Amino acid sequence: MATRAKQRLLTTAEELFYAEGIRAVGVDRLLQESGVGRASFYRHFASKDDLVVAVLEDRDRRWLAWLRESVEATAGDPADRPLAVFDALSERFARKDFRGCAFINTMVEVADPTAAAHRVADRHKRHVIEYLTELLTAAGRSDADTLAPAFALLIDGAIVTSVREATPEAARRAGEIARRLLG
């Protein structure tokens, strides 16, 4: 179980990194905003990079759990669940604090594919594809392994387009394209 100081660091870092970017937020700012001392920071994390990795790993678990819950709440029938992903995303995109995908943002900021943060962000995208494969398989699709990466591409495109257009409409349009792929 995380100590309160560690949890404050994780929560503060996630909020600031998502709102402002990883590089824009230094350790001093994290300490000031979280109210955690420098010694405590370094007891929990060897570096800011280690904190970034911990934030991303935690967000990966929570985001996938949110998506699963949203899809299941929206669509009782497994055949409807692959398209329900886009309904869930539309809701997410409509949030006032929506600033795109934390994992895409990380891969852009930490462009080195060998960097730990980049690898965690890439792993998240692979988890999304695995989940989509599960949904499509449960929906009876024999081509789930082919469709899942295509759906992931639609999701990532919808995320970026939603940020650009400042509207959740991109999720609906991506869902329509996905519907045609299922055609």
ChimeraX attribute file (.defattr): number of C-alpha atoms within 10 A of each C-alpha:
attribute: neighborCount
match mode: 1-to-1
recipient: residues
	/A:1	5
	/A:2	9
	/A:3	9
	/A:4	10
	/A:5	16
	/A:6	19
	/A:7	15
	/A:8	18
	/A:9	24
	/A:10	22
	/A:11	15
	/A:12	20
	/A:13	27
	/A:14	22
	/A:15	14
	/A:16	18
	/A:17	21
	/A:18	19
	/A:19	16
	/A:20	12
	/A:21	16
	/A:22	20
	/A:23	10
	/A:24	10
	/A:25	15
	/A:26	13
	/A:27	14
	/A:28	11
	/A:29	14
	/A:30	22
	/A:31	18
	/A:32	12
	/A:33	14
	/A:34	18
	/A:35	13
	/A:36	16
	/A:37	14
	/A:38	13
	/A:39	9
	/A:40	13
	/A:41	19
	/A:42	12
	/A:43	11
	/A:44	16
	/A:45	17
	/A:46	10
	/A:47	12
	/A:48	17
	/A:49	14
	/A:50	14
	/A:51	22
	/A:52	22
	/A:53	19
	/A:54	18
	/A:55	22
	/A:56	22
	/A:57	17
	/A:58	14
	/A:59	18
	/A:60	21
	/A:61	12
	/A:62	12
	/A:63	14
	/A:64	15
	/A:65	12
	/A:66	13
	/A:67	19
	/A:68	17
	/A:69	12
	/A:70	18
	/A:71	23
	/A:72	17
	/A:73	12
	/A:74	16
	/A:75	16
	/A:76	11
	/A:77	10
	/A:78	16
	/A:79	16
	/A:80	17
	/A:81	23
	/A:82	26
	/A:83	23
	/A:84	21
	/A:85	23
	/A:86	25
	/A:87	20
	/A:88	21
	/A:89	22
	/A:90	23
	/A:91	13
	/A:92	17
	/A:93	24
	/A:94	14
	/A:95	11
	/A:96	8
	/A:97	11
	/A:98	18
	/A:99	18
	/A:100	21
	/A:101	16
	/A:102	20
	/A:103	22
	/A:104	18
	/A:105	19
	/A:106	23
	/A:107	19
	/A:108	11
	/A:109	14
	/A:110	18
	/A:111	12
	/A:112	12
	/A:113	13
	/A:114	9
	/A:115	13
	/A:116	15
	/A:117	26
	/A:118	24
	/A:119	18
	/A:120	22
	/A:121	25
	/A:122	17
	/A:123	15
	/A:124	21
	/A:125	19
	/A:126	14
	/A:127	15
	/A:128	21
	/A:129	21
	/A:130	17
	/A:131	18
	/A:132	23
	/A:133	22
	/A:134	17
	/A:135	23
	/A:136	26
	/A:137	19
	/A:138	17
	/A:139	16
	/A:140	12
	/A:141	16
	/A:142	11
	/A:143	12
	/A:144	21
	/A:145	16
	/A:146	12
	/A:147	20
	/A:148	22
	/A:149	18
	/A:150	16
	/A:151	26
	/A:152	18
	/A:153	15
	/A:154	19
	/A:155	21
	/A:156	18
	/A:157	14
	/A:158	25
	/A:159	24
	/A:160	17
	/A:161	18
	/A:162	21
	/A:163	16
	/A:164	12
	/A:165	10
	/A:166	16
	/A:167	15
	/A:168	22
	/A:169	18
	/A:170	25
	/A:171	27
	/A:172	17
	/A:173	15
	/A:174	23
	/A:175	24
	/A:176	14
	/A:177	15
	/A:178	19
	/A:179	12
	/A:180	9
	/A:181	11
	/A:182	13
	/A:183	6
